[in-house]
Amino acid sequence: MEFLVRTVNLLPADTDPSERDRLRKGERARADELRAAGMLKRLWRVPGRNATVQLYEAADATELHAALASLPMFPWMEITVEPLATHPQEQ
């Protein structure tokens, strides 16, 4: 099943720069793992915002939640998820 995931990073501006760097590196490494596993299909930045749009493929919402919760930035993310269904013209 495919899911459109929108995230906004709410990490406080006063976060220690070394902690911010550690989290960013961890986020990139985990995203690479999710790509290798075939879950994270696409990733886009939202210009002018500290936000992303992502396309995930997961067996169900529970598997998707586990993947999102595994991201180092998860505690500081506002996340919205839209499950996607195939349009009849795509079949």
A tleap script that builds the chain and sets N, CA, C and O, in Angstrom:
source leaprc.protein.ff14SB
mol = sequence {
  NMET GLU PHE LEU VAL ARG THR VAL ASN LEU
  LEU PRO ALA ASP THR ASP PRO SER GLU ARG
  ASP ARG LEU ARG LYS GLY GLU ARG ALA ARG
  ALA ASP GLU LEU ARG ALA ALA GLY MET LEU
  LYS ARG LEU TRP ARG VAL PRO GLY ARG ASN
  ALA THR VAL GLN LEU TYR GLU ALA ALA ASP
  ALA THR GLU LEU HIE ALA ALA LEU ALA SER
  LEU PRO MET PHE PRO TRP MET GLU ILE THR
  VAL GLU PRO LEU ALA THR HIE PRO GLN GLU
  CGLN
}
set mol.1.N position { 0.841 -1.170 0.000 }
set mol.1.CA position { 0.000 0.000 0.000 }
set mol.1.C position { 0.891 1.240 0.000 }
set mol.1.O position { 1.921 1.275 0.672 }
set mol.2.N position { 0.481 2.255 -0.761 }
set mol.2.CA position { 1.261 3.484 -0.808 }
set mol.2.C position { 0.659 4.549 0.104 }
set mol.2.O position { -0.554 4.619 0.297 }
set mol.3.N position { 1.550 5.378 0.660 }
set mol.3.CA position { 1.149 6.442 1.570 }
set mol.3.C position { 1.894 7.714 1.204 }
set mol.3.O position { 3.102 7.688 0.970 }
set mol.4.N position { 1.171 8.828 1.154 }
set mol.4.CA position { 1.790 10.135 0.999 }
set mol.4.C position { 1.981 10.695 2.409 }
set mol.4.O position { 1.018 10.851 3.160 }
set mol.5.N position { 3.225 10.992 2.756 }
set mol.5.CA position { 3.562 11.445 4.111 }
set mol.5.C position { 4.124 12.855 4.018 }
set mol.5.O position { 5.036 13.125 3.237 }
set mol.6.N position { 3.570 13.745 4.821 }
set mol.6.CA position { 4.060 15.122 4.903 }
set mol.6.C position { 4.609 15.338 6.305 }
set mol.6.O position { 3.953 15.013 7.295 }
set mol.7.N position { 5.819 15.888 6.384 }
set mol.7.CA position { 6.410 16.143 7.690 }
set mol.7.C position { 6.852 17.603 7.785 }
set mol.7.O position { 7.259 18.218 6.800 }
set mol.8.N position { 6.758 18.128 8.989 }
set mol.8.CA position { 7.288 19.440 9.313 }
set mol.8.C position { 8.228 19.239 10.494 }
set mol.8.O position { 7.848 18.648 11.504 }
set mol.9.N position { 9.451 19.731 10.363 }
set mol.9.CA position { 10.450 19.596 11.419 }
set mol.9.C position { 10.233 20.711 12.436 }
set mol.9.O position { 10.288 21.890 12.087 }
set mol.10.N position { 9.987 20.342 13.695 }
set mol.10.CA position { 9.732 21.307 14.757 }
set mol.10.C position { 10.852 21.317 15.795 }
set mol.10.O position { 10.638 21.720 16.938 }
set mol.11.N position { 12.043 20.875 15.397 }
set mol.11.CA position { 13.185 20.890 16.308 }
set mol.11.C position { 13.416 22.330 16.763 }
set mol.11.O position { 13.524 23.223 15.922 }
set mol.12.N position { 13.495 22.580 18.076 }
set mol.12.CA position { 13.661 23.952 18.569 }
set mol.12.C position { 14.896 24.630 17.983 }
set mol.12.O position { 15.943 24.003 17.821 }
set mol.13.N position { 14.762 25.904 17.671 }
set mol.13.CA position { 15.853 26.678 17.065 }
set mol.13.C position { 17.076 26.739 17.962 }
set mol.13.O position { 18.197 26.882 17.474 }
set mol.14.N position { 16.873 26.633 19.267 }
set mol.14.CA position { 18.003 26.734 20.200 }
set mol.14.C position { 18.666 25.387 20.486 }
set mol.14.O position { 19.455 25.275 21.425 }
set mol.15.N position { 18.354 24.359 19.684 }
set mol.15.CA position { 19.001 23.058 19.851 }
set mol.15.C position { 20.499 23.205 19.608 }
set mol.15.O position { 20.924 23.874 18.667 }
set mol.16.N position { 21.285 22.574 20.463 }
set mol.16.CA position { 22.737 22.623 20.330 }
set mol.16.C position { 23.143 22.195 18.915 }
set mol.16.O position { 22.660 21.176 18.421 }
set mol.17.N position { 24.017 22.954 18.263 }
set mol.17.CA position { 24.416 22.628 16.885 }
set mol.17.C position { 24.978 21.218 16.723 }
set mol.17.O position { 24.735 20.580 15.699 }
set mol.18.N position { 25.715 20.723 17.698 }
set mol.18.CA position { 26.258 19.362 17.564 }
set mol.18.C position { 25.138 18.323 17.644 }
set mol.18.O position { 25.199 17.296 16.968 }
set mol.19.N position { 24.126 18.581 18.457 }
set mol.19.CA position { 22.972 17.673 18.534 }
set mol.19.C position { 22.171 17.729 17.244 }
set mol.19.O position { 21.721 16.695 16.750 }
set mol.20.N position { 21.990 18.908 16.700 }
set mol.20.CA position { 21.290 19.080 15.426 }
set mol.20.C position { 22.014 18.301 14.318 }
set mol.20.O position { 21.375 17.623 13.513 }
set mol.21.N position { 23.336 18.402 14.281 }
set mol.21.CA position { 24.133 17.696 13.281 }
set mol.21.C position { 24.011 16.185 13.461 }
set mol.21.O position { 23.867 15.451 12.483 }
set mol.22.N position { 24.067 15.722 14.704 }
set mol.22.CA position { 23.927 14.291 14.989 }
set mol.22.C position { 22.572 13.775 14.510 }
set mol.22.O position { 22.488 12.708 13.902 }
set mol.23.N position { 21.524 14.528 14.784 }
set mol.23.CA position { 20.179 14.120 14.371 }
set mol.23.C position { 20.047 14.110 12.847 }
set mol.23.O position { 19.451 13.189 12.288 }
set mol.24.N position { 20.582 15.099 12.184 }
set mol.24.CA position { 20.515 15.147 10.710 }
set mol.24.C position { 21.241 13.970 10.079 }
set mol.24.O position { 20.738 13.358 9.137 }
set mol.25.N position { 22.420 13.651 10.593 }
set mol.25.CA position { 23.165 12.501 10.072 }
set mol.25.C position { 22.404 11.203 10.318 }
set mol.25.O position { 22.345 10.338 9.444 }
set mol.26.N position { 21.830 11.069 11.496 }
set mol.26.CA position { 21.038 9.879 11.816 }
set mol.26.C position { 19.805 9.768 10.941 }
set mol.26.O position { 19.427 8.675 10.519 }
set mol.27.N position { 19.186 10.898 10.673 }
set mol.27.CA position { 17.991 10.933 9.819 }
set mol.27.C position { 18.343 10.475 8.404 }
set mol.27.O position { 17.607 9.693 7.802 }
set mol.28.N position { 19.455 10.954 7.880 }
set mol.28.CA position { 19.891 10.564 6.538 }
set mol.28.C position { 20.213 9.077 6.481 }
set mol.28.O position { 19.828 8.393 5.533 }
set mol.29.N position { 20.911 8.579 7.485 }
set mol.29.CA position { 21.266 7.156 7.510 }
set mol.29.C position { 20.012 6.286 7.571 }
set mol.29.O position { 19.924 5.273 6.877 }
set mol.30.N position { 19.044 6.681 8.399 }
set mol.30.CA position { 17.819 5.876 8.517 }
set mol.30.C position { 17.003 5.956 7.226 }
set mol.30.O position { 16.418 4.957 6.808 }
set mol.31.N position { 16.956 7.119 6.596 }
set mol.31.CA position { 16.248 7.240 5.317 }
set mol.31.C position { 16.895 6.349 4.254 }
set mol.31.O position { 16.203 5.726 3.449 }
set mol.32.N position { 18.211 6.297 4.260 }
set mol.32.CA position { 18.916 5.410 3.316 }
set mol.32.C position { 18.530 3.953 3.555 }
set mol.32.O position { 18.347 3.194 2.603 }
set mol.33.N position { 18.407 3.564 4.813 }
set mol.33.CA position { 17.996 2.188 5.147 }
set mol.33.C position { 16.570 1.918 4.668 }
set mol.33.O position { 16.287 0.851 4.123 }
set mol.34.N position { 15.681 2.878 4.871 }
set mol.34.CA position { 14.297 2.702 4.428 }
set mol.34.C position { 14.206 2.646 2.903 }
set mol.34.O position { 13.372 1.921 2.359 }
set mol.35.N position { 15.058 3.406 2.210 }
set mol.35.CA position { 15.120 3.322 0.746 }
set mol.35.C position { 15.592 1.933 0.315 }
set mol.35.O position { 15.004 1.314 -0.571 }
set mol.36.N position { 16.663 1.451 0.956 }
set mol.36.CA position { 17.216 0.136 0.613 }
set mol.36.C position { 16.199 -0.977 0.855 }
set mol.36.O position { 16.187 -1.979 0.141 }
set mol.37.N position { 15.350 -0.798 1.861 }
set mol.37.CA position { 14.321 -1.789 2.175 }
set mol.37.C position { 13.115 -1.678 1.244 }
set mol.37.O position { 12.212 -2.513 1.297 }
set mol.38.N position { 13.098 -0.643 0.386 }
set mol.38.CA position { 11.999 -0.478 -0.554 }
set mol.38.C position { 10.789 0.237 0.020 }
set mol.38.O position { 9.747 0.290 -0.634 }
set mol.39.N position { 10.894 0.787 1.221 }
set mol.39.CA position { 9.754 1.478 1.833 }
set mol.39.C position { 9.666 2.937 1.416 }
set mol.39.O position { 8.593 3.411 1.043 }
set mol.40.N position { 10.778 3.653 1.474 }
set mol.40.CA position { 10.803 5.066 1.103 }
set mol.40.C position { 11.059 5.144 -0.397 }
set mol.40.O position { 12.167 4.881 -0.864 }
set mol.41.N position { 10.023 5.509 -1.141 }
set mol.41.CA position { 10.109 5.520 -2.599 }
set mol.41.C position { 10.584 6.850 -3.160 }
set mol.41.O position { 11.385 6.872 -4.095 }
set mol.42.N position { 10.107 7.959 -2.607 }
set mol.42.CA position { 10.462 9.295 -3.083 }
set mol.42.C position { 10.497 10.245 -1.895 }
set mol.42.O position { 9.838 10.019 -0.880 }
set mol.43.N position { 11.284 11.320 -2.041 }
set mol.43.CA position { 11.425 12.313 -0.984 }
set mol.43.C position { 11.616 13.675 -1.631 }
set mol.43.O position { 12.501 13.849 -2.469 }
set mol.44.N position { 10.795 14.636 -1.246 }
set mol.44.CA position { 10.879 15.992 -1.773 }
set mol.44.C position { 10.979 16.990 -0.621 }
set mol.44.O position { 10.404 16.770 0.445 }
set mol.45.N position { 11.707 18.082 -0.834 }
set mol.45.CA position { 11.706 19.208 0.102 }
set mol.45.C position { 10.563 20.129 -0.289 }
set mol.45.O position { 10.157 20.170 -1.450 }
set mol.46.N position { 10.048 20.869 0.685 }
set mol.46.CA position { 9.051 21.894 0.408 }
set mol.46.C position { 9.782 23.228 0.472 }
set mol.46.O position { 10.188 23.643 1.558 }
set mol.47.N position { 9.964 23.913 -0.654 }
set mol.47.CA position { 10.714 25.167 -0.656 }
set mol.47.C position { 10.123 26.186 0.329 }
set mol.47.O position { 8.908 26.354 0.436 }
set mol.48.N position { 11.028 26.853 1.036 }
set mol.48.CA position { 10.617 27.892 1.967 }
set mol.48.C position { 10.120 27.403 3.304 }
set mol.48.O position { 9.723 28.207 4.148 }
set mol.49.N position { 10.133 26.097 3.516 }
set mol.49.CA position { 9.663 25.530 4.788 }
set mol.49.C position { 10.635 24.445 5.233 }
set mol.49.O position { 11.374 23.891 4.419 }
set mol.50.N position { 10.631 24.154 6.498 }
set mol.50.CA position { 11.419 23.044 7.018 }
set mol.50.C position { 10.516 21.808 6.989 }
set mol.50.O position { 10.152 21.258 8.028 }
set mol.51.N position { 10.167 21.391 5.773 }
set mol.51.CA position { 9.162 20.350 5.584 }
set mol.51.C position { 9.535 19.469 4.400 }
set mol.51.O position { 10.318 19.857 3.533 }
set mol.52.N position { 8.955 18.274 4.389 }
set mol.52.CA position { 9.158 17.324 3.294 }
set mol.52.C position { 7.839 16.669 2.912 }
set mol.52.O position { 6.877 16.663 3.681 }
set mol.53.N position { 7.821 16.122 1.709 }
set mol.53.CA position { 6.749 15.257 1.234 }
set mol.53.C position { 7.428 13.974 0.808 }
set mol.53.O position { 8.447 13.998 0.117 }
set mol.54.N position { 6.859 12.848 1.223 }
set mol.54.CA position { 7.488 11.554 0.963 }
set mol.54.C position { 6.455 10.564 0.452 }
set mol.54.O position { 5.275 10.648 0.793 }
set mol.55.N position { 6.904 9.639 -0.357 }
set mol.55.CA position { 6.064 8.539 -0.811 }
set mol.55.C position { 6.632 7.261 -0.213 }
set mol.55.O position { 7.780 6.896 -0.469 }
set mol.56.N position { 5.817 6.589 0.584 }
set mol.56.CA position { 6.205 5.335 1.223 }
set mol.56.C position { 5.368 4.194 0.668 }
set mol.56.O position { 4.240 4.392 0.218 }
set mol.57.N position { 5.938 3.005 0.707 }
set mol.57.CA position { 5.187 1.783 0.419 }
set mol.57.C position { 5.364 0.874 1.621 }
set mol.57.O position { 6.484 0.535 2.003 }
set mol.58.N position { 4.241 0.483 2.213 }
set mol.58.CA position { 4.270 -0.375 3.403 }
set mol.58.C position { 3.088 -1.337 3.338 }
set mol.58.O position { 2.103 -1.085 2.644 }
set mol.59.N position { 3.201 -2.435 4.065 }
set mol.59.CA position { 2.131 -3.433 4.074 }
set mol.59.C position { 0.833 -2.845 4.614 }
set mol.59.O position { -0.254 -3.162 4.131 }
set mol.60.N position { 0.961 -1.981 5.626 }
set mol.60.CA position { -0.217 -1.385 6.252 }
set mol.60.C position { 0.210 -0.180 7.091 }
set mol.60.O position { 1.391 0.158 7.154 }
set mol.61.N position { -0.758 0.453 7.726 }
set mol.61.CA position { -0.470 1.656 8.520 }
set mol.61.C position { 0.426 1.351 9.713 }
set mol.61.O position { 1.216 2.200 10.123 }
set mol.62.N position { 0.314 0.166 10.267 }
set mol.62.CA position { 1.155 -0.208 11.411 }
set mol.62.C position { 2.619 -0.273 11.006 }
set mol.62.O position { 3.486 0.218 11.729 }
set mol.63.N position { 2.901 -0.878 9.853 }
set mol.63.CA position { 4.278 -0.951 9.366 }
set mol.63.C position { 4.809 0.449 9.045 }
set mol.63.O position { 5.966 0.755 9.336 }
set mol.64.N position { 3.975 1.292 8.451 }
set mol.64.CA position { 4.388 2.662 8.160 }
set mol.64.C position { 4.697 3.407 9.453 }
set mol.64.O position { 5.714 4.096 9.541 }
set mol.65.N position { 3.837 3.277 10.450 }
set mol.65.CA position { 4.072 3.965 11.724 }
set mol.65.C position { 5.409 3.545 12.330 }
set mol.65.O position { 6.158 4.388 12.824 }
set mol.66.N position { 5.706 2.268 12.296 }
set mol.66.CA position { 6.983 1.779 12.845 }
set mol.66.C position { 8.161 2.404 12.101 }
set mol.66.O position { 9.159 2.772 12.720 }
set mol.67.N position { 8.052 2.525 10.789 }
set mol.67.CA position { 9.130 3.135 10.005 }
set mol.67.C position { 9.294 4.604 10.373 }
set mol.67.O position { 10.416 5.065 10.581 }
set mol.68.N position { 8.199 5.339 10.457 }
set mol.68.CA position { 8.274 6.760 10.795 }
set mol.68.C position { 8.795 6.961 12.221 }
set mol.68.O position { 9.589 7.868 12.472 }
set mol.69.N position { 8.354 6.123 13.139 }
set mol.69.CA position { 8.798 6.239 14.535 }
set mol.69.C position { 10.273 5.908 14.690 }
set mol.69.O position { 10.887 6.284 15.688 }
set mol.70.N position { 10.850 5.210 13.721 }
set mol.70.CA position { 12.269 4.857 13.786 }
set mol.70.C position { 13.178 6.009 13.351 }
set mol.70.O position { 14.396 5.923 13.506 }
set mol.71.N position { 12.612 7.065 12.820 }
set mol.71.CA position { 13.412 8.212 12.387 }
set mol.71.C position { 13.910 8.995 13.601 }
set mol.71.O position { 13.124 9.271 14.508 }
set mol.72.N position { 15.176 9.357 13.645 }
set mol.72.CA position { 15.713 10.094 14.801 }
set mol.72.C position { 14.980 11.398 15.097 }
set mol.72.O position { 14.910 11.810 16.255 }
set mol.73.N position { 14.432 12.059 14.073 }
set mol.73.CA position { 13.729 13.329 14.273 }
set mol.73.C position { 12.260 13.147 14.644 }
set mol.73.O position { 11.559 14.135 14.865 }
set mol.74.N position { 11.785 11.915 14.717 }
set mol.74.CA position { 10.368 11.641 14.963 }
set mol.74.C position { 9.779 12.434 16.133 }
set mol.74.O position { 8.676 12.964 15.999 }
set mol.75.N position { 10.470 12.537 17.274 }
set mol.75.CA position { 9.862 13.279 18.394 }
set mol.75.C position { 9.592 14.752 18.086 }
set mol.75.O position { 8.792 15.387 18.773 }
set mol.76.N position { 10.241 15.296 17.073 }
set mol.76.CA position { 10.099 16.718 16.733 }
set mol.76.C position { 9.403 16.931 15.399 }
set mol.76.O position { 9.535 17.996 14.797 }
set mol.77.N position { 8.663 15.932 14.929 }
set mol.77.CA position { 7.992 16.050 13.636 }
set mol.77.C position { 6.487 16.158 13.806 }
set mol.77.O position { 5.881 15.481 14.636 }
set mol.78.N position { 5.906 17.024 13.000 }
set mol.78.CA position { 4.456 17.021 12.815 }
set mol.78.C position { 4.242 16.230 11.528 }
set mol.78.O position { 4.780 16.595 10.483 }
set mol.79.N position { 3.465 15.153 11.591 }
set mol.79.CA position { 3.330 14.229 10.458 }
set mol.79.C position { 1.861 14.081 10.076 }
set mol.79.O position { 0.994 13.906 10.933 }
set mol.80.N position { 1.600 14.154 8.783 }
set mol.80.CA position { 0.276 13.797 8.275 }
set mol.80.C position { 0.470 12.696 7.234 }
set mol.80.O position { 1.437 12.700 6.472 }
set mol.81.N position { -0.471 11.755 7.220 }
set mol.81.CA position { -0.385 10.595 6.338 }
set mol.81.C position { -1.679 10.480 5.543 }
set mol.81.O position { -2.775 10.583 6.093 }
set mol.82.N position { -1.533 10.265 4.247 }
set mol.82.CA position { -2.684 10.013 3.381 }
set mol.82.C position { -2.487 8.668 2.700 }
set mol.82.O position { -1.568 8.519 1.894 }
set mol.83.N position { -3.338 7.674 3.010 }
set mol.83.CA position { -3.251 6.414 2.270 }
set mol.83.C position { -3.704 6.661 0.833 }
set mol.83.O position { -4.646 7.416 0.592 }
set mol.84.N position { -3.035 6.028 -0.104 }
set mol.84.CA position { -3.331 6.230 -1.524 }
set mol.84.C position { -3.932 4.966 -2.127 }
set mol.84.O position { -3.529 3.852 -1.795 }
set mol.85.N position { -4.893 5.155 -3.011 }
set mol.85.CA position { -5.511 4.042 -3.728 }
set mol.85.C position { -5.301 4.278 -5.222 }
set mol.85.O position { -5.283 5.420 -5.681 }
set mol.86.N position { -5.147 3.213 -5.959 }
set mol.86.CA position { -4.924 3.307 -7.400 }
set mol.86.C position { -6.176 3.864 -8.077 }
set mol.86.O position { -7.294 3.435 -7.790 }
set mol.87.N position { -5.978 4.796 -8.953 }
set mol.87.CA position { -7.078 5.377 -9.730 }
set mol.87.C position { -7.422 4.405 -10.850 }
set mol.87.O position { -6.526 3.766 -11.401 }
set mol.88.N position { -8.708 4.278 -11.200 }
set mol.88.CA position { -9.097 3.345 -12.276 }
set mol.88.C position { -8.372 3.597 -13.596 }
set mol.88.O position { -8.147 2.651 -14.351 }
set mol.89.N position { -8.003 4.833 -13.895 }
set mol.89.CA position { -7.296 5.107 -15.154 }
set mol.89.C position { -5.852 4.605 -15.128 }
set mol.89.O position { -5.202 4.552 -16.172 }
set mol.90.N position { -5.351 4.241 -13.968 }
set mol.90.CA position { -3.979 3.743 -13.845 }
set mol.90.C position { -3.905 2.220 -13.995 }
set mol.90.O position { -2.810 1.657 -14.005 }
set mol.91.N position { -5.018 1.571 -14.108 }
set mol.91.CA position { -5.017 0.104 -14.181 }
set mol.91.C position { -4.946 -0.403 -15.587 }
set mol.91.O position { -4.937 -1.615 -15.807 }
savepdb mol mol.pdb
quit
